[in-house]
Amino acid sequence: SGAWNGSFITVFINWLSTGETHMWSGTAAENNPCPSGFRLPTNAEWEQERLTWSPSNSYGAFASPLKLPMAGYRLSSNGGFSFVGNVGSYWSSTANGSNANALYFTDTYTSTSYGYRGTGSSVRCIKD
């Protein structure tokens, strides 16, 4: 359970008390944030995309056909914006324990890692 803070639900780690792992997986997922016929990429799909970037950083992310900007993210603790213009953070549909995997990049590195599900990262939908 989280606290309502304007239009962003704040919570330390996860909005749900149970660790649901399927809510964003595939086009039929109950909380798929994408339009009909689209879904979030898996962590493996983000990793495959990330490996095509040259250079392997924010410049490669924006030079890619996806044109991914460094939009930063919203903090799970208070909904505040963090690292806007310095970090790209894009959710995958892949759960990782009580966390979820995401694509991260800056001017100097890229990785697929994990973060708190309560964090407000960007999403990029792909056609299934």
Solvent accessible surface area in square Angstrom, and as a share of the most:
residue,aa,sasa,rsa
1,S,118,0.76
2,G,37,0.36
3,A,64,0.50
4,W,177,0.62
5,N,75,0.38
6,G,54,0.52
7,S,97,0.62
8,F,22,0.09
9,I,64,0.32
10,T,13,0.08
11,V,26,0.15
12,F,130,0.54
13,I,59,0.30
14,N,24,0.12
15,W,112,0.39
16,L,73,0.36
17,S,112,0.72
18,T,84,0.49
19,G,46,0.45
20,E,58,0.26
21,T,80,0.46
22,H,89,0.40
23,M,34,0.15
24,W,71,0.25
25,S,52,0.34
26,G,26,0.25
27,T,56,0.33
28,A,101,0.78
29,A,16,0.12
30,E,117,0.52
31,N,74,0.38
32,N,30,0.16
33,P,63,0.40
34,C,15,0.09
35,P,85,0.54
36,S,113,0.73
37,G,35,0.34
38,F,64,0.27
39,R,37,0.14
40,L,0,0.00
41,P,5,0.03
42,T,50,0.29
43,N,32,0.16
44,A,74,0.57
45,E,57,0.26
46,W,5,0.02
47,E,49,0.22
48,Q,128,0.57
49,E,39,0.17
50,R,38,0.14
51,L,123,0.61
52,T,98,0.57
53,W,15,0.05
54,S,96,0.62
55,P,71,0.45
56,S,58,0.38
57,N,21,0.11
58,S,7,0.04
59,Y,132,0.50
60,G,2,0.02
61,A,0,0.00
62,F,115,0.48
63,A,71,0.55
64,S,8,0.05
65,P,130,0.82
66,L,49,0.25
67,K,103,0.44
68,L,1,0.01
69,P,62,0.39
70,M,42,0.19
71,A,45,0.35
72,G,2,0.02
73,Y,45,0.17
74,R,70,0.26
75,L,63,0.31
76,S,10,0.06
77,S,73,0.47
78,N,83,0.42
79,G,4,0.03
80,G,27,0.26
81,F,141,0.59
82,S,17,0.11
83,F,110,0.46
84,V,88,0.51
85,G,42,0.40
86,N,88,0.45
87,V,20,0.12
88,G,0,0.00
89,S,1,0.00
90,Y,5,0.02
91,W,10,0.04
92,S,2,0.01
93,S,13,0.09
94,T,48,0.28
95,A,33,0.26
96,N,58,0.30
97,G,62,0.59
98,S,61,0.39
99,N,24,0.12
100,A,13,0.10
101,N,14,0.07
102,A,0,0.00
103,L,0,0.00
104,Y,37,0.14
105,F,0,0.00
106,T,21,0.12
107,D,67,0.35
108,T,120,0.70
109,Y,107,0.41
110,T,15,0.09
111,S,33,0.21
112,T,32,0.19
113,S,42,0.27
114,Y,121,0.46
115,G,15,0.14
116,Y,85,0.32
117,R,41,0.15
118,G,0,0.00
119,T,22,0.13
120,G,22,0.21
121,S,16,0.11
122,S,30,0.19
123,V,57,0.33
124,R,70,0.26
125,C,39,0.23
126,I,50,0.25
127,K,152,0.64
128,D,105,0.55
